[in-house]
Amino acid sequence: MPLGFPLPEEFFGTNTDNSKNREYCQFCFQKGEFKKPNLTMEEMITMSINHMTTQLEFPREKAEKLANEIIPNLKRWSNI
């Protein structure tokens, strides 16, 4: 599995044939396409921090650390 947030099987994205895509989550990738193709890495980091602090109740410092360490290393942004 690529370096990223650990995901249970039900959160994997899907390919064009609806098979599971183990490289991307369902929140980012469905039916072989990114849901927000123009999303920047910086926007993704901000969204993730907001999600972790509001929905998962992570302390802000921990959320920022995780987002800034993991997101830049995801395959989606590996060519930037």
C-alpha positions in Angstrom: 0.0 0.0 0.0 1.3 3.5 -0.8 2.5 5.8 1.9 -0.6 7.5 3.2 -3.4 7.3 5.6 -4.3 3.7 6.5 -7.7 2.9 5.0 -10.1 0.1 5.5 -11.2 -1.7 2.4 -14.6 0.1 2.3 -12.9 3.5 1.9 -10.9 2.6 -1.3 -11.7 4.5 -4.4 -12.9 2.8 -7.6 -11.6 2.4 -11.1 -13.7 2.9 -14.2 -14.9 -0.8 -14.0 -15.9 -0.2 -10.4 -13.1 -2.4 -9.1 -11.3 -1.2 -5.9 -8.5 1.2 -6.4 -6.0 0.7 -3.5 -4.0 3.8 -4.3 -6.7 6.4 -3.7 -9.6 6.8 -1.3 -13.3 7.1 -2.2 -13.3 10.7 -1.1 -10.8 11.6 -3.7 -11.2 9.0 -6.5 -14.3 7.4 -8.0 -14.9 5.7 -11.3 -11.3 6.2 -12.4 -11.3 10.0 -11.9 -10.4 12.4 -9.2 -13.5 14.0 -7.7 -11.8 17.4 -7.5 -9.2 17.3 -10.4 -8.1 20.9 -9.8 -7.6 20.6 -6.1 -4.1 21.7 -5.1 -1.9 20.0 -2.5 -2.2 23.1 -0.3 -6.0 22.9 -0.5 -6.0 19.2 0.3 -3.8 19.8 3.4 -6.2 22.6 4.6 -9.2 20.3 4.0 -7.6 17.4 5.8 -6.6 19.6 8.8 -10.1 20.9 9.0 -11.6 17.4 8.8 -9.3 16.0 11.4 -9.9 18.8 13.9 -13.7 19.2 13.5 -14.9 15.7 12.6 -12.2 13.5 14.3 -11.4 15.9 17.1 -7.7 15.8 16.6 -5.7 18.5 18.3 -4.8 21.1 15.7 -1.0 20.6 16.1 -1.4 16.8 15.5 -3.6 17.3 12.5 -1.2 19.8 10.9 1.7 17.5 11.5 0.0 14.5 10.0 -1.4 16.4 7.0 2.0 18.1 6.2 3.9 14.9 6.6 1.7 12.5 4.6 -0.1 14.5 1.9 3.0 15.7 0.1 4.1 12.1 -0.3 0.9 10.8 -1.8 1.0 9.5 -5.3 -1.4 12.2 -6.5 1.3 14.9 -5.9 4.4 12.8 -6.5 5.1 14.6 -9.9 4.9 18.1 -8.5 
